[in-house]
Amino acid sequence: MKYKKINSLIFNLTLGRIDEAESIVKSAEREGMPIDWEALVDLAAYHGVASIIYKNIKDIKPRFVDNSFLSEIESYYYGIAGKNTNYFAEMDKILLTLNDSGVDTILLKGAALGETVYNNIALRPIEDIDLLVKRFDFPAAKAAFKRWGYDVHEKIFPSRIHKEIEMERHKPFEKYESELHFFDKKNRFFFDIHWNLLIVCESGIAEAIQLNMDKIWQRIKEISTGEAYAYTMSDEDNLIYLCLHLRERHFEKARSRLIWWYDVYMLLKQSLNTLDCAYFLNTVSEYGAEKSVFSIIKTVKTLFGIELPKEIDDAIGDDIETFELNKLIPEPTDQIKYQRVFVERDYLAEIKNIKGITKKIRILIGDIFPDSRYMVSYYRIENKALLPLYYLIRFKNVLIKGLKAANQLIKNNQ
C-alpha cells in the first residue's frame, strides 16, 4: 500500500497534477505512513522524471512537498542539463563530420525527442545517443567515429576458442544484428549506430518485426542540431517505433521506466492534430503489431488522460489490453534482476558437450588463464600490477569449480 501511494505520487507530480499529489501526501500522513521523500527522489531519478517534476513545481513550491525533495530534484535538473549539453555538443561535432561525408543520419529515441518534443535540454535524460544511418553509409559513419577517437565496443572472451564457440552458437541470431556501439576513450559518451530497425518480440506476437526502412527514410524530417543537421522519423513512424521498443524490448521483460511512457505521451500530445492516422494504422497493420502498439497507446490514453484522434480510437476498440500504474512504475526490487550484470558463462559445465579433446584442453586452459583484457574487464581491475594475484585467485576458483563438476559427474554415473 505504501509503495502504491509513492508511485501514484510520482505519476501525478510528473503530469503536473498538483491537487491529486497533495491529496496523496495528506492521505499518507493520516494513515500514519508519511511519504519517504528520500526514496521518492531515488525513484524519480530511476524513472527519468526528476527534471520534469522539478519543472512542474519549481515556481509554485507546493507546501506539501518536502524542501529536501525540491532541492534534490533541482540538482538533478541542472545535472542533466549539463550532461545533455555536453552530449549534444559532442553529437553536433560528429554530425558535422557525417554531414561532410554525405551520410544522412536519423536521430532516434532520447536524442530525437530532446530536440523536437521536449524543447528543454534538461527534461529528457540521455544515457547514450542512438543514430540511424543507411546500411551502405555505415562504413563512412564508422570512420567518422574513428576519426574522433571512438572505439567500437566489443564483447571480450576468455580466449580465442571461447570466441569461436560463441560465434558458432550465435549464427542463428546474426540476422538480428543491426547496430554497433561506440564509446570515447574516457567513457564519457556512448553512441549506438543502427543501420536497420528490427524489433525482436518478447510478447509472442511474432519472432521479430522488421520496420519498413524504405518508408521510414522517405518520410524523414530535417532538423538543425546546432551547426550540423540531421533528421528525425515522421511522427507516425516514431510513434510506432517508440511503442514497439517499449512493449517488446522493455515492458515484456518487466523493465519499465515512466520516462519511456512519458515519451509516447508527449509525442502523441504534440502530434494529435497533425498525425496521419491512415498511414499510422496501415503501417501498424502491415507490421502485424496492433497488439503491441495499441496496448501502449490505450494505456497512455487511460492513465495520462489524453484524447486520441477518433480514427485511431475506433481502431483500437475496447478489447485491447491496458496496464495498471503499478506495471508502469513497478517496485525497484522487481527490476533489480533485470539490471545489466556481467555474468560469466560456465564453459566448464558444458565441456562434455564440446567435441574433440584438443578443443576441451584449449577451453580448460583458456578458462584458467584467460586473456588479460578479459581479466581486467571481468574483475574490474584498476591496478594492472595486481593482475598476477587475480590469476592466482582465478586458478583457485576454477580448480574448485572443476572438482565440484567432476564430483557431480561421478555421482551421476553411479
Protein Blocks (a to p, Z undefined) as FASTA:
>chain_A
ZZmmmmmmmmmmmnopaklmmmmmmmmmmnopacdfklmmmmmmmnopmmmmmmmmmmno
paklcfklmmmmmmmmmmmmmmmmmmmmmmmmmmmmmmmnopacddehjlmmmmmmnopa
klmccfbdcddddfklmmmmmmmmmmnopacdddddfblklmmmmmmmmmmmmmmpccdc
dddfkomaccdddfbdcdddfklpambdcddfklmmmmgccddebjbccddddfklmmmm
mmmmmmmmmmmnopacfklmmmmmmmmmmmmmmocfklmmmmmmmnopmmmmmmmmmmmm
mmnopacdfklmmmnommbccddfklmmgcfklmmmmpccdddddfklmmmmpgcjklmm
mmmmmmmmgcfklmmmmnopablmlmmmmmmmmmmmmmmmmmmmmmmmmmmmZZ
